Amino acid sequence: MRLQIHPEFLSVGAALLALLTCGCRPLETSTSAVDDHAPEVSNHLASIAAAGAPVTLDQLDRFYVEPPTGQNGAHLYLKAFDLLGTQGTNSTAHNQEILDLLFRAAEQPSSRYPVDLRNGPRILLRHLTQFRTGAALLADEAVTQAGLGRTEAATAALLAGFRLARSLDEEPVLISKQVKLACLGITLDALERSLVRGAFTAAELLRLESALQAAEQAVSLRRALLGERAQLVALFQSSNLQLAEATAMNGNGVAPHLLETYRSDGHLERDFAFTLHFMSNLVALASMSFPEALDAADRMRVPDAATALDRKLVLSAILLPPPQVTFRKGAETMARIRLARTVLGVEGSRLERGGALPDSLEEIPVGAADGIPRDPFNGLPLRYRLLPAGGYSVWSVGPDRKDDGGSTRRSDDGSSVDVVMTLTTAPGVRRVPPAP
């Protein structure tokens, strides 16, 4: 199932529709409601089409382009996923076979998984189920190889982890985007652990920096939101039975006869117009930089129960993705990528200095054109400090947008903490490679 129907609105949505259609609240005149919003919907759909964005499910499926023959990494990834689901996953030979497939897939320039986006809410995304497992296997491989001093092999595993996540770059589905961000997070964790265990060369650090630079561009939510909007358009244009089935897929639906009255009284068209404006605003936000996109997302609200009842926006309340949650996750992944890029810059500086750490980020060449990488949560430079016991921390202020000094401990009220990367020198690890 693709559409993310938010559970807190499901029973509320059914109750609101019942209220709206049983006369417990005054209803607006149906004809004027339809006449008011049908042209608005039609004009909005025309403007989306004029901009070259997908409107229909058929267009959305073509929007997910098939790579040229022999260049689709998805086929190899699917073979690896099939093996991940078989017995013997813990055996060395079995894992090596999977790793070999993941490494080969990473060499392909692009991917298109065999999903039929024309199926709308019935779309099957089975390939997503094994992504985190594949990313974790590559992460373990990287950390293991780094600990053995095989940093070239560790680098290859990390690069393959980034490529696995980014094989979902072109898939215009919001849940696929969320899986991609989660897999990027797994690989970033592995990068941090690998750098603690192994002494990477300048060339290896440069390869990892290049991958991170590309991954930063891939955090954008725009393509996924274009797909989400097209899916919602198709849902609002579907029959009452199809709409009821879609809302039921998360466990609690709205009866078709209630939707029929909701439609005939003009409320569904009003709801549709609101959803179109809301989703187009989200698409526009996705073209903005952080933290401006976060600020704009904070000003947008999915209708709550009272608003849904008052303004007849019940389906919008059930179906729309929450902007704050959606964009906050993107900002957090962006923060972690920029922290990793900063760490690679510090490690490169350490190599040049014969093992000595820089006193401040101003001394490292990361992002030389733009200065120190910026924190996506507040737009200020990322923080850095040397640790008394050796090593250092770099951090972002995190989702609460408040600097906690690089703390990773939650406060009593459970609020968010800083997003931190810490590198310490592990006992017995020679951080600077020996001279050739």
Helices and strands as residue ranges (DSSP letters): H 7-22, H 30-50, H 57-63, H 74-84, H 92-106, G 117-122, G 126-130, H 131-147, H 151-166, H 174-197, H 202-217, H 222-236, H 240-248, H 256-264, H 267-285, H 292-298, H 305-311, H 314-319, H 323-352, G 361-363, E 383-386, E 392-396, E 419-423
